[in-house]
Amino acid sequence: MAQVTHLSVARRLDRCTVLGPGARAVIWVQGCPLRCRGCVAAETLPFEGGTSSTVDELADWLVGLPDIEGVTLSGGEPFSQAAALAALLDAVRERRPDFGAMAYSGFRYEALLRGAPDRRELLRRLDLLVDGPYVASKRHGLRWRGSANQRVIALTGRYAHVADEPDTSAGVELSVEADGSLTWAGVPPTPGFREGLEERLAERGFALRTEARREA
């Protein structure tokens, strides 16, 4: 696998409890070749934009975060930057071998298995995968995903227990950033969440920062 040293990142979050098991960091990558109708994170779809971050910088950031058990990779489409993300997980696990990894993908697991070598290498490093495109007509308040066609697939034994837990919405989390801006993370359990939130905030004189959020 070719060495890739940079990632295009839309946003990152130190701690989140609604995008995977336990408390996790989240990295939203910039760029997605899919155009799922109703995507709530449309700002992450173009491959232009984002912040160029080195694998080493992101690895240092993840290793230095206290009280998290792993990272969730979202976007955008993580498997469009598979080689760099695989390198990132390797770099983190050199120092934290027990670090967990979860990813979202608009591609089906079976397609990723037949895909390019870099995509298969990223799969090999994941403990948990949420696969499949967001389909608005199949919207459902499920845990960590937005539509019923999507699956939560345990790729290692680390999170095998999630299959026995209630499959209900984990909700969303609001965060106030260091600059005072408001962002949110999670899979909205109801349609129109983003529009409704922005409207209610605007009525009170607040603006939601346009960053990467994940519909599913």
Disulfide bonds with the S-S distance in Angstrom:
none
